[in-house]
Amino acid sequence: MNENKNILQDSHGRDHAYLRISLIERCNLRCSYCMPEEGVQLSPKSHLMTYEEIYEIAKTFVKHGVTKIRLTGGEPLIRKDIPVILEKLATLPVELSITSNAIIIDSFIDVLKANKVNKINVSLDSLDREKFKHITRRDQFEKVYSNIFLLIKEGFNVKVNAVLIKGFNDNEIIDFINFTKDLPISVRFIEFMPFDGNKWDMSKMVSYKDVMTYVNTSFTEDHIERLQDAPNDTSKNYKIKGYKGSFAIISSVTNPFCDSCNRLRLTANGQLKNCLFSATESDLLTTLRQGNPIEPIIQKAVQAKFKIRGGMDTLEKLQEPKLHNNNRSMITIGG
């Protein structure tokens, strides 16, 4: 390996400064777009990264330029050693954040604050209790809803992630936007994406264009404000004038942000994925446990990253099941 080369820069000139680490494959919800109805084959506990291994791998990435780390799952807060993981990662010079379904997050307020975790993404796909119960297969809406308000009250920067599915929750788009009227939150609408076992097809997808049709029908042009997107942002950001919060659209399928992608993903069993859509993985954990350097594997994986959507550079390819059915279920990748 050439020590002078930035190992986190791919062949398309993209630098990867953002690492998403999945801590666990298990979850206390069973969202249909994330987990197949029959469940998933979980990795044996011995195959999962320990907190020491998470820290060592993260430290290597930070050494080579990672400045942001987001913890995901499954549900990361159900991992018993989450306080220790947060404490270890908080010693690194990175911005540390977390994605959660917020069911038990009220028990971790002090731990999150102590380790300077201020940015919380909460997954919430419906503002209707029965719909929530249907898509998550659990009756936990009231807990999630009240914990969103608790997080805001405690001063956290809260984003709400809603995966849109046509005929299910697309009629709630305006309800979600109105949710931002009195709350300083960002609601982010995410296009339904294909993963193993989630029965994806294009007809279920609500596109960026579809969302904006709802918005333009409900609000006059002079009330819709286009916000400045942050560098490397995955979302197109808007707000309704006079509202405290904002909304955004993450259009990974119809209008991908691949040109500015700076993200890498580490699964709970120590596999590096260079793209959410990629079916290929690189085993960092085995190499680490053998006492060998993981930098060559990282560099090779980053160099192999496709320019767009794991090589599915057209919607026609994306609709070909054999090209994405080899990918993991979302729950085992990390949200």
C-alpha positions in Angstrom: 0.0 0.0 0.0 1.2 3.5 -0.9 1.4 5.3 2.4 1.2 8.7 0.7 -2.1 7.9 -0.9 -5.4 8.8 0.8 -6.9 5.4 1.4 -10.4 6.9 1.8 -10.4 8.5 -1.7 -12.0 6.4 -4.4 -11.2 6.2 -8.1 -13.7 8.9 -8.9 -12.0 11.5 -6.6 -14.5 11.2 -3.7 -13.1 11.5 -0.2 -14.9 9.5 2.5 -15.0 11.3 5.8 -18.3 9.8 7.1 -18.5 6.3 8.6 -21.8 4.7 9.7 -21.3 1.9 12.1 -24.0 -0.7 12.8 -23.7 -1.9 16.4 -26.3 -4.7 16.3 -28.4 -6.7 13.9 -31.4 -7.0 16.3 -34.2 -4.5 16.7 -37.2 -4.0 18.9 -39.4 -3.3 15.9 -40.0 -5.3 12.7 -40.4 -2.7 10.0 -41.5 -4.4 6.7 -39.2 -2.3 4.5 -36.2 -3.2 6.7 -36.7 -6.8 7.8 -38.4 -9.7 5.9 -41.5 -11.0 7.6 -39.9 -14.3 8.4 -37.0 -12.5 10.1 -33.3 -12.7 9.2 -30.4 -15.0 10.0 -28.5 -13.3 12.7 -24.8 -13.5 13.0 -23.5 -15.5 16.0 -22.5 -13.3 18.9 -18.8 -14.3 18.4 -19.0 -12.9 14.9 -20.0 -9.5 16.0 -17.6 -6.7 16.8 -16.8 -6.1 20.5 -16.7 -2.6 21.8 -12.9 -2.8 21.7 -13.0 -3.8 18.1 -15.5 -1.1 17.1 -13.1 1.4 18.7 -10.0 0.1 17.0 -11.6 0.0 13.6 -13.1 3.5 14.1 -9.7 4.8 15.3 -8.1 3.6 12.0 -10.8 5.4 9.9 -10.4 8.6 11.9 -6.6 8.4 11.4 -7.1 8.5 7.7 -9.7 11.3 7.6 -13.1 10.3 8.9 -14.6 13.2 10.8 -18.2 12.0 11.3 -19.4 8.7 12.8 -23.1 7.7 13.1 -24.1 4.7 15.1 -27.0 2.6 13.7 -28.5 -0.9 13.9 -30.9 -2.7 14.2 -31.6 -0.6 17.2 -28.3 0.5 18.6 -29.6 1.4 22.0 -30.6 -2.2 22.8 -26.9 -3.2 22.8 -26.0 -3.7 26.4 -22.6 -2.1 26.2 -23.8 1.0 24.3 -22.7 3.4 27.2 -19.1 2.0 26.9 -19.1 2.2 23.1 -20.2 5.9 23.3 -17.6 6.7 25.9 -14.8 5.1 23.8 -15.9 6.8 20.5 -16.3 10.1 22.2 -12.5 10.2 22.8 -12.0 10.4 19.0 -11.9 13.8 17.2 -15.2 13.2 15.4 -18.8 14.4 15.3 -20.7 11.5 16.9 -24.4 11.0 16.2 -27.0 8.2 16.3 -30.0 6.8 14.5 -32.7 5.2 16.7 -36.4 4.3 16.7 -36.5 6.2 20.0 -38.6 3.6 21.9 -36.1 3.4 24.8 -34.1 6.6 24.2 -35.5 8.3 27.2 -33.3 6.0 29.3 -30.2 7.3 27.6 -30.6 11.1 27.7 -27.8 11.5 30.2 -25.4 9.1 28.5 -25.9 10.8 25.1 -25.3 14.2 26.6 -22.2 13.1 28.5 -20.7 11.8 25.3 -21.6 14.9 23.2 -24.1 13.1 21.0 -26.4 15.9 20.0 -27.7 14.8 16.6 -30.4 12.2 16.8 -32.2 10.7 13.8 -35.5 9.1 14.7 -37.2 6.6 12.4 -41.0 7.3 12.2 -43.0 6.3 9.1 -46.5 7.3 10.2 -48.2 9.8 12.5 -51.1 7.4 12.7 -51.0 4.8 15.5 -52.6 2.0 13.5 -50.4 2.6 10.5 -47.4 2.6 12.7 -48.4 -0.7 14.3 -49.0 -2.2 10.8 -45.6 -1.3 9.3 -43.5 -1.9 12.5 -45.5 -5.0 13.7 -45.4 -3.4 17.2 -47.7 -1.1 19.1 -45.1 1.5 20.3 -46.3 4.7 18.6 -47.1 6.7 21.7 -43.6 6.0 23.2 -41.8 7.1 20.1 -44.0 10.2 19.7 -43.5 11.3 23.3 -39.8 10.7 23.1 -39.4 12.9 20.1 -40.9 15.8 22.2 -38.6 14.8 25.1 -35.5 14.9 22.8 -36.5 18.4 21.6 -37.1 19.6 25.2 -33.7 18.3 26.2 -32.0 20.3 23.5 -31.1 17.6 20.9 -31.0 18.3 17.2 -33.7 16.0 16.0 -34.4 14.7 12.5 -37.4 12.4 11.7 -36.9 9.8 9.0 -40.0 8.6 7.1 -39.7 6.0 4.4 -42.5 6.6 1.9 -44.5 3.8 0.4 -47.2 4.5 -2.2 -50.7 3.7 -1.0 -49.6 3.4 2.6 -48.2 6.7 4.0 -47.9 9.0 1.0 -51.2 10.7 2.1 -49.4 11.8 5.3 -46.7 13.9 3.5 -48.5 17.2 4.3 -49.2 16.0 7.9 -45.5 15.4 8.4 -44.7 18.8 7.0 -47.2 20.4 9.3 -45.5 18.5 12.1 -42.6 21.0 11.6 -44.8 24.1 12.1 -44.2 24.4 15.8 -41.2 22.1 16.3 -37.5 22.8 15.4 -37.1 19.5 13.6 -36.4 18.3 10.1 -38.7 15.6 8.6 -36.9 13.7 5.9 -38.8 11.7 3.3 -36.9 8.7 2.1 -37.6 6.9 -1.1 -38.3 3.2 -0.7 -35.2 1.3 -1.6 -34.6 -2.3 -2.7 -33.1 -4.8 -0.2 -33.2 -8.5 0.3 -36.7 -9.6 1.4 -38.5 -6.3 1.4 -40.6 -6.9 -1.7 -39.5 -3.7 -3.4 -40.8 -2.6 -6.7 -41.0 0.7 -8.5 -44.8 0.9 -8.2 -44.5 1.2 -4.4 -42.0 4.1 -4.5 -42.9 7.8 -3.9 -40.4 9.8 -5.8 -38.9 13.3 -5.2 -41.2 14.6 -7.9 -44.2 12.9 -6.2 -43.4 14.6 -2.9 -43.1 18.0 -4.5 -46.4 17.6 -6.3 -48.0 17.1 -2.9 -46.2 20.1 -1.5 -46.9 22.4 -4.5 -50.6 21.4 -4.3 -50.9 22.3 -0.6 -48.7 25.4 -0.3 -48.3 28.4 -2.6 -45.0 29.0 -4.3 -44.1 32.0 -2.2 -44.5 29.9 1.0 -42.1 27.1 -0.1 -38.5 28.0 0.6 -35.6 26.0 -0.9 -32.8 25.8 1.7 -29.1 25.6 1.1 -28.0 21.9 1.2 -24.9 21.2 3.3 -21.8 19.8 1.4 -22.1 16.1 0.8 -25.8 16.2 1.9 -28.0 13.3 0.9 -31.1 15.4 1.0 -32.8 18.3 -0.8 -33.9 20.6 1.9 -37.0 22.9 2.1 -39.1 24.7 4.7 -42.5 26.4 4.7 -42.0 30.0 5.6 -43.0 30.7 9.2 -42.6 27.1 10.3 -40.0 26.4 13.0 -38.7 23.2 11.3 -38.0 22.0 7.8 -38.4 19.0 5.5 -36.2 17.3 3.1 -36.3 14.5 0.4 -33.7 11.8 0.2 -34.1 10.5 -3.4 -31.6 7.7 -3.5 -33.4 6.0 -6.3 -34.8 8.6 -8.7 -32.3 11.4 -8.1 -29.2 9.9 -6.4 -26.5 12.0 -4.7 -23.7 9.6 -5.7 -21.4 12.3 -7.1 -20.9 13.9 -3.7 -21.1 10.7 -1.6 -18.6 10.6 1.3 -20.1 7.7 3.2 -18.9 4.2 4.1 -20.7 1.6 6.2 -19.4 -0.9 8.7 -21.8 -3.7 9.5 -22.2 -5.2 13.0 -20.2 -8.2 12.0 -17.3 -6.1 10.8 -17.9 -6.0 7.0 -17.2 -2.8 5.1 -19.7 -1.8 2.5 -18.6 1.0 0.2 -22.2 1.7 -0.9 -25.6 1.1 0.5 -26.6 -0.6 -2.8 -23.5 -2.7 -3.1 -23.8 -6.5 -2.8 -20.1 -6.8 -2.1 -18.4 -6.5 1.3 -14.9 -6.5 2.7 -14.1 -8.3 5.9 -12.3 -6.0 8.3 -13.0 -8.0 11.5 -11.2 -11.2 10.6 -8.1 -9.3 9.5 -8.2 -7.3 12.7 -8.5 -10.4 14.9 -5.6 -12.0 13.0 -3.5 -9.0 14.1 -3.0 -7.7 10.6 -3.5 -4.1 9.4 -6.9 -3.4 8.0 -5.8 -0.4 5.8 -5.1 -2.4 2.7 -8.6 -3.9 2.8 -10.1 -0.5 3.4 -8.2 1.0 0.5 -9.1 -1.8 -1.9 -12.8 -1.6 -0.9 -12.9 2.2 -1.4 -11.1 1.9 -4.8 -13.7 -0.6 -5.9 -16.7 1.7 -5.3 -18.9 2.3 -8.3 -19.7 5.8 -9.5 -23.4 5.3 -8.9 -25.7 3.0 -6.8 -23.4 0.0 -6.6 -23.2 -0.2 -10.4 -27.0 0.0 -11.0 -26.6 3.3 -12.9 -30.1 3.1 -14.6 -33.6 2.6 -13.2 -33.8 -0.4 -15.5 -30.9 -2.1 -13.8 -32.4 -1.2 -10.4 -35.6 -3.0 -11.3 -33.6 -6.2 -12.1 -34.1 -8.4 -9.0 -30.9 -10.4 -9.5 -28.8 -7.2 -9.2 -30.1 -6.3 -5.7 -31.3 -9.5 -4.1 -27.8 -10.4 -3.2 -27.6 -7.3 -1.0 -28.4 -7.8 2.7 -31.7 -6.9 4.4 -31.5 -3.3 5.6 -31.5 -4.4 9.3 -28.2 -6.2 8.9 -26.6 -3.3 6.9 -27.4 -0.5 9.3 -29.8 2.3 8.8 
